[in-house]
């Protein structure tokens, strides 16, 4: 029984796109793929191997590691989509790292959650990032008891979450030291904290 060897795509037999994709945008990978998809549609390039080759030619050298030999075989039916997912996954990790660096010096301090959100948006400026990732980082900078309440409302818009966070902080302002400080109230238990979170959640649901 002979071993089957994957057939390599005959690159010369493919009809290469009659246009070149715009230079790759490492700082905005998702937007670049959106433009690439629009270019493919506009020029009628629907063949996935041809799309794959067009992207490979447009990639900077540091992205070559995402192009694997298996993508050039006939065993892979959608090499373009596989390459796209691989690069976008890398982009998500890069975005997280870059946002962490941008927001490193931003915290709630003695201000409001709304003010903190505004500062985060000012730091980003015209840069484009995934909204879900931005929301996740915003919530991570809030006190844990506030996060516990807002977890039920995480599908709300960011502005709504910031407003709700400010209301929760205002409600807990006078009693937070009693509920969450072990030194002042050594008999405080996890059940006490959980019950407080449930109470705040019920209040938040009525806003």
FILUMZA-572454 format. One record per residue (C-alpha): x, y, z; residue in one letter. Coordinates in steps of 0.2 Angstrom, whole numbers, plus 2048, in hexadecimal, padded with zeros to 3 digits. Layout:
XYZA/...
END
This chain:
800800800X/8088107FAX/807820805X/7FD82E7FEX/80783E7FCX/7FD84E7FDX/7FC8567ECX/8048677ECX/7FA8757E4X/8008797D3X/80288C7D6X/80688F7C3X/7F58887BEX/7EC8947CAX/7E58A47C3X/7EE8B27CDX/7E48C17D2X/7E68CF7C5X/7E88DB7D4X/7F38DC7E3X/7ED8DD7F4X/7F18ED7FEX/8008EC80AX/7FD8E2819X/7F88EB829X/7FF8E3838X/7F78EF844X/7E68EC83DX/7E58DA837X/7D28D8837X/7CF8E882DX/7DC8E2820X/7D48D281EX/7C38DB81CX/7CB8E580EX/7D38D6806X/7C28CD806X/7BA8DC7FEX/7C88DC7F0X/7C58CA7EDX/7B28CD7EBX/7B48DC7E0X/7C08D37D4X/7B78C37D4X/7C58B97DCX/7BB8AB7E5X/7C789D7E4X/7CE89A7F5X/7E08947EFX/7E18A47E5X/7DC8AE7F4X/7E98A57FFX/7F78A87F3X/7F28BB7F1X/7F38BC804X/8038B3806X/80B8BF7F9X/8058CE803X/80B8C8814X/81B8D081CX/8298C4820X/8258C3833X/8158BB82EX/81C8AD824X/81C8A1833X/8098A0831X/80A899820X/80D886821X/811879814X/800870816X/7F787F810X/7FF87D7FFX/7F886B7FDX/7E78667F5X/7E285E806X/7DE86F80CX/7CE875804X/7CE88780BX/7E088C80DX/7DB89F80DX/7CF89D81CX/7DC892826X/7EA89F824X/7DE8AD828X/7D88A5838X/7EA8A283DX/7EF8B483AX/7E08BB842X/7E38B0852X/7F48B8853X/7ED8C9851X/7E18C785FX/7F08C286BX/7FA8D1864X/7EB8DD867X/7E98D7879X/7FC8DB87CX/7FB8EC874X/7EB8F187EX/7F38EB88EX/8028F688BX/7F7905886X/7EC903895X/7FA8FF8A1X/7F99108ABX/7E69118AAX/7DC90C8B9X/7CC9118C3X/7D591A8D1X/7C99268D9X/7C092A8C9X/7B19228C1X/7AF9148B5X/7A99208A8X/7B892A8A9X/7C391B8A8X/7BB915898X/7BD927891X/7D0926895X/7D191588DX/7C991B87DX/7D492B87CX/7E392087DX/7DE91586FX/7DA924864X/7D791F852X/7DE90D854X/7D28FF851X/7D08F085DX/7C38E3860X/7B58EA86AX/7B38DA874X/7C58DA879X/7C48EC87EX/7B58E9889X/7BE8DA891X/7CD8E5896X/7C18F389CX/7B88E78A7X/7C88E08AEX/7CD8F18B5X/7BD8F28C0X/7BD8EC8D2X/7B98D98D3X/7A88DC8DBX/7A38E78CDX/7A88DA8C0X/79E8CD8C9X/78E8D88C7X/7928DD8B5X/7958CB8AFX/7828CA8ADX/7828D98A2X/7928D7898X/7888D7887X/7838E988BX/78C8F7882X/79C8FE88AX/79490F88FX/786906897X/7928FB8A1X/79C90A8A6X/78C9128ADX/7879038B6X/7989018BEX/7979138C4X/78690F8CCX/78D8FF8D4X/79C9088DBX/7919168E2X/7869098EBX/7949008F2X/79E90F8F7X/798910909X/7998FE90DX/7A68F6902X/7B38F7910X/7A78ED91BX/7A48E090EX/7B48DD907X/7C18E1914X/7C78D291EX/7D08DD92BX/7C18E7930X/7B58D992FX/7BE8C8932X/7AE8BE932X/7A98C3920X/7A78B4916X/7A78B0903X/7948AE905X/7938BF90BX/79C8C68FCX/7928BB8F0X/7818C18F8X/7878D38F6X/78B8D08E4X/77A8C88E2X/7728D78EAX/77B8E38DEX/7768D88CFX/7648DA8D4X/7668ED8D5X/76F8EE8C5X/7618E48BCX/7548F18C1X/75E9008B9X/
END
